[in-house]
Amino acid sequence: MSNESQLDAIVIGAGIIGAAITLELTRKGYRTLSVDKLPAAGYGSTSNSCAIVRTHYSTLDGTALAWESYHHWMNWGDYLGFRDERGLARLIQTGMVVVRSEAAMYRQHLLFHDELGIEYLEWDGPTLRAKVPFYDVTAYYPPRRPEDASFGTPSGKEHPGAIFLPHAGYVNDPQLATHNLQRAAEAAGARFEFNAEVSEIRRHGGRVRGVRLKDGRTLDAQVVVNAAGPHSAVVNRLAGVDSEMRVGTRPLRKEVHYVPFPARGRGEPYGRLASDQDVGVYCREEAGGLLLVGSVDPKCDSLQWVADPDDFDREVTEAQWKAQVYRMALRIPDLEIPNRTKGIVDLYDATEDWIPIYDRSGLDGFYMAVGTSGNQFKNAPMVGRLMAELIAACELGHNHDLEPVSVRGPFTGRDLNLGFYSRNREIHKDSSFSVLG
Ligand SMILES: Cc1cc2nc3c(=O)[nH]c(=O)nc-3n(C[C@H](O)[C@H](O)[C@H](O)COP(=O)(O)OP(=O)(O)OC[C@H]3O[C@@H](n4cnc5c(N)ncnc54)[C@H](O)[C@@H]3O)c2cc1C
């Protein structure tokens, strides 16, 4: 590594969030170093992200951030301004079917979409059946576990249909997207170092001074950013800032399963990406003729909090496989369910209200982009900008805790108030308290 003493900012974690922050800080003129304990960018939880890009969040702020971020993916090459030798990640714009349920959130979604001018269509039950012929349009709410004797019993109510969001899809390769950010940041002057684990946050007086790596090296910088994903709480503890935060982060174990894409759905324009609170799952098409099935965290599923992000069960469990795949089969009756389980297991970095923390900390110069709660891949490019503005303002002496920084979205022209993501907020009671954010 060249002159390490010349650093302005060290970003801990080169996942999609850390790489985006590194890019934007470097563009602002910071001499940045991104360090990651893994061998390459995007190898942490980002690598297993479903990378769904959608706008329906439970709060206006969440919806506005997702809408702004969507435009970054739509203009990915221009946003990066740099061609990666591996090619660029792509937003596959499938549109998203948001199956309605008795869960009350739909009115809010529509209100926020109206307020922000985001297009949507409302489909009643018969329209949903006509648009997505491989879906069964029976109402089941509330979602249940397969071991529940009432599993699969229709609620007897008329199906309330769906909302269709045309401005939604998924990024085809989340790891490549992170590599794209790395390359763009490097082109702007950033450095990345891999297989480099931060073992200590160095401080001097009330201010951060740099980090120590596990191999014993010390690095100086006036700014250190925690973008450590599911390890965020570990890094916050190293910095000694965890006890002064009203909102905390914890790793949460999650499974996503793969089944063959339903034969009747092949070639259909709608239904390749869906969120379904009526049965408690989300799904999206996956390369190789697969359908990926995740959970929208219905109340009947217990949450699997993990004490140590380096030590959790990485095998798909039979019980959760059945819960997610059988629920999906209620909506897609001809879903082929293989005998052998197949899927991935990874961690969310969840907060109490499933809304992230994008903030400074109680230690001057130490910042956090953490608690992404299973729903912030899509927002990473804009989070990079938010964090760079926040850091620049605070480093110039702005009191963000008293007067939260606001950042104008370059595409929508809307101001995004970072006070919403404060570590000292009251829990956002309007949240879905689920992966929906
Ligand atoms: C199964 C799953 C599905 C998801 N689906 C979606 C989705 O469809 N849409 C969406 O928007 N979001 C989704 N998410 C959430 C999204 O993927 C995450 O919010 C996002 O990837 C988090 O990025 P990150 O950079 O914060 O974390 P990570 O990608 O985990 O990166 C953190 C990095 O920090 C490094 N690190 C940790 N500690 C240290 C240390 N001490 N020293 C050096 N390096 C360290 C790690 O090695 C890691 O590479 C999903 C998440 C999961 C797990």
The ligand as an SDF file (V2000), in Angstrom:
LIG
                    3D

 53 58  0  0  0  0  0  0  0  0999 V2000
  -30.9700  -12.9350    1.6370 C   0  0  0  0  0  0  0  0  0  0  0  0
  -31.0200  -11.4480    1.4210 C   0  0  0  0  0  0  0  0  0  0  0  0
  -31.8750  -10.9250    0.4530 C   0  0  0  0  0  0  0  0  0  0  0  0
  -31.9280   -9.5440    0.2550 C   0  0  0  0  0  0  0  0  0  0  0  0
  -32.7370   -9.0420   -0.7250 N   0  0  0  0  0  0  0  0  0  0  0  0
  -32.7610   -7.6950   -0.9590 C   0  0  0  0  0  0  0  0  0  0  0  0
  -33.5250   -7.1780   -2.0110 C   0  0  0  0  0  0  0  0  0  0  0  0
  -34.1780   -7.9150   -2.7590 O   0  0  0  0  0  0  0  0  0  0  0  0
  -33.5270   -5.8310   -2.2150 N   0  0  0  0  0  0  0  0  0  0  0  0
  -32.8240   -4.9790   -1.4120 C   0  0  0  0  0  0  0  0  0  0  0  0
  -32.8900   -3.7580   -1.6180 O   0  0  0  0  0  0  0  0  0  0  0  0
  -32.0740   -5.4590   -0.3820 N   0  0  0  0  0  0  0  0  0  0  0  0
  -32.0240   -6.7940   -0.1640 C   0  0  0  0  0  0  0  0  0  0  0  0
  -31.2620   -7.3060    0.8400 N   0  0  0  0  0  0  0  0  0  0  0  0
  -30.4990   -6.3750    1.6760 C   0  0  0  0  0  0  0  0  0  0  0  0
  -29.2390   -5.9370    1.0020 C   0  0  0  0  0  0  0  0  0  0  0  0
  -28.6420   -6.9950    0.3390 O   0  0  0  0  0  0  0  0  0  0  0  0
  -28.3340   -5.3630    2.0930 C   0  0  0  0  0  0  0  0  0  0  0  0
  -29.0210   -4.2780    2.6940 O   0  0  0  0  0  0  0  0  0  0  0  0
  -27.0320   -4.8670    1.5020 C   0  0  0  0  0  0  0  0  0  0  0  0
  -26.4510   -5.8010    0.6250 O   0  0  0  0  0  0  0  0  0  0  0  0
  -26.0740   -4.5870    2.6600 C   0  0  0  0  0  0  0  0  0  0  0  0
  -24.8710   -4.1330    2.1080 O   0  0  0  0  0  0  0  0  0  0  0  0
  -23.6850   -3.7750    3.0680 P   0  0  0  0  0  0  0  0  0  0  0  0
  -22.6210   -3.2420    2.1720 O   0  0  0  0  0  0  0  0  0  0  0  0
  -24.1840   -2.9350    4.1820 O   0  0  0  0  0  0  0  0  0  0  0  0
  -23.2740   -5.1600    3.7460 O   0  0  0  0  0  0  0  0  0  0  0  0
  -22.3350   -6.3510    3.2330 P   0  0  0  0  0  0  0  0  0  0  0  0
  -22.5320   -6.6490    1.8030 O   0  0  0  0  0  0  0  0  0  0  0  0
  -22.5220   -7.4660    4.1930 O   0  0  0  0  0  0  0  0  0  0  0  0
  -20.8940   -5.7340    3.3570 O   0  0  0  0  0  0  0  0  0  0  0  0
  -20.2670   -5.5140    4.6060 C   0  0  0  0  0  0  0  0  0  0  0  0
  -18.8160   -5.8330    4.4420 C   0  0  0  0  0  0  0  0  0  0  0  0
  -18.1350   -5.4650    5.6130 O   0  0  0  0  0  0  0  0  0  0  0  0
  -17.0630   -6.3520    5.7860 C   0  0  0  0  0  0  0  0  0  0  0  0
  -16.6220   -6.3040    7.1790 N   0  0  0  0  0  0  0  0  0  0  0  0
  -17.3310   -6.5930    8.2860 C   0  0  0  0  0  0  0  0  0  0  0  0
  -16.6000   -6.4140    9.3960 N   0  0  0  0  0  0  0  0  0  0  0  0
  -15.3810   -5.9950    8.9810 C   0  0  0  0  0  0  0  0  0  0  0  0
  -14.1710   -5.6540    9.6560 C   0  0  0  0  0  0  0  0  0  0  0  0
  -14.0740   -5.6880   10.9910 N   0  0  0  0  0  0  0  0  0  0  0  0
  -13.1130   -5.3000    8.9110 N   0  0  0  0  0  0  0  0  0  0  0  0
  -13.1720   -5.2530    7.5530 C   0  0  0  0  0  0  0  0  0  0  0  0
  -14.3040   -5.5720    6.8710 N   0  0  0  0  0  0  0  0  0  0  0  0
  -15.3870   -5.9360    7.5670 C   0  0  0  0  0  0  0  0  0  0  0  0
  -17.6410   -7.6950    5.3780 C   0  0  0  0  0  0  0  0  0  0  0  0
  -16.6120   -8.5840    5.0230 O   0  0  0  0  0  0  0  0  0  0  0  0
  -18.5540   -7.3110    4.2390 C   0  0  0  0  0  0  0  0  0  0  0  0
  -17.9720   -7.5150    2.9690 O   0  0  0  0  0  0  0  0  0  0  0  0
  -31.1540   -8.6800    1.0550 C   0  0  0  0  0  0  0  0  0  0  0  0
  -30.2860   -9.2040    2.0190 C   0  0  0  0  0  0  0  0  0  0  0  0
  -30.2040  -10.5850    2.1890 C   0  0  0  0  0  0  0  0  0  0  0  0
  -29.2500  -11.1340    3.2080 C   0  0  0  0  0  0  0  0  0  0  0  0
  1  2  1  0
  2  3  1  0
  2 52  2  0
  3  4  2  0
  4  5  1  0
  4 50  1  0
  5  6  2  0
  6  7  1  0
  6 13  1  0
  7  8  2  0
  7  9  1  0
  9 10  1  0
 10 11  2  0
 10 12  1  0
 12 13  2  0
 13 14  1  0
 14 15  1  0
 14 50  1  0
 15 16  1  0
 16 17  1  0
 16 18  1  0
 18 19  1  0
 18 20  1  0
 20 21  1  0
 20 22  1  0
 22 23  1  0
 23 24  1  0
 24 25  2  0
 24 26  1  0
 24 27  1  0
 27 28  1  0
 28 29  2  0
 28 30  1  0
 28 31  1  0
 31 32  1  0
 32 33  1  0
 33 34  1  0
 33 48  1  0
 34 35  1  0
 35 36  1  0
 35 46  1  0
 36 37  1  0
 36 45  1  0
 37 38  2  0
 38 39  1  0
 39 40  1  0
 39 45  2  0
 40 41  1  0
 40 42  2  0
 42 43  1  0
 43 44  2  0
 44 45  1  0
 46 47  1  0
 46 48  1  0
 48 49  1  0
 50 51  2  0
 51 52  1  0
 52 53  1  0
M  END
$$$$
